[in-house]
Amino acid sequence: MKQQALGPKAHIKDGVKSWPSKQVGVHSVGDHTAIELIGRDRPGLLSEISAVLTNLRFNVAAAEVWTHNRRIACVVYVNDDTTCRAVDDPTRLSTMEEQLKNILRGCEDDDKVGRTSFSMGFTHVDRRLHQMFFADRDYESGGVTTEADHPSSFKPKITVERCEDKGYSVVNVQSKDRAKLMFDIVCTLTDMQYVVFHATISSDAPYASQEYYIRHMDGCILDTEGEKERVIKCLEAAILRRVSEGLSLELCAKDRVGLLSEVTRILRENGLSVSRAGVTTIGEQAMNVFYVRDASGNPVDMKTIESLRKEIGHTMMLNVKKNPVNANKETQDQASTGWAKTGFFFGNLFEKLLA
């Protein structure tokens, strides 16, 4: 039997069904059913989503979850818990979709309704999450991001200037360097209908400097201040979506139906809020990574981690790491147990298996 790893290199294929302008989208990808959700984030939401899928006998094979500006977007790959095949029963899918919509509807207020559109071509999952947030206009949610969400040291400095002699707009980005920084910027510019003609990239750890010479697809440069401001806001949002401060919990366990629901329930009961998550299944092993803070957005008390370790330590392997990766080694050593200390990150694991 051929093993398949699902994750950030998975793609949404041509010809799939899609439901535009909804909080929940469902379509088939090979032996899995892909679910896309977007809405207002709140503590315990991921646990509620996982519980619905478990109760309806869907097994979660892989998932990517991002949060930004109090919004949540996720792509979840599920299959039938008995046949391990994609679910094509329209009644069952409709029930699942309605229950998930009810959960997200409970998070909404009158002036911010969850919305997204679903692409039809081959789409990298990370890019898909960017597209969902962009369609949701999360970049307009000014004033709700706090220092706890993104420390000022992580906020990028972005300018847009005119290069008169060459007829380009020049976008300059100064920020802390990290994996996939260039990917996030280029994907955002492309989805905003800009073409990158030239670029200069440099890195002097821990900072990166990137300069892009762009024009709109119609050949025009950015003429108005409003257009420049929109580009700056969208790029800043794209960069910050992937920034995760606090603790990351890496869990490994034998895969089984309801595992994600159990783990997220335990996190919720211990007062932890998930800001970002990655779930993958390789053979019979489930590998989960959760970036967590307490429900108020503050750093997690190590007593909470000890309580968590006691509760799940008998059935799962747990590694706790402090972010960012250059945090002092003593703190990491105190937090870590169960695994050898590695540079594990859920995207890297997917990429090695799918190379």
Beta strands, then each sheet from edge to edge (+ up, - down):
strand 1: 24-29
strand 2: 32-40
strand 3: 58-68
strand 4: 71-80
strand 5: 157-163
strand 6: 168-176
strand 7: 194-204
strand 8: 207-216
strand 9: 246-254
strand 10: 272-282
strand 11: 285-294
strand 12: 317-323
sheet 1: 1+ 2- 4+ 3- 10+ 11- 9+ 12-
sheet 2: 5+ 6- 8+ 7-
end
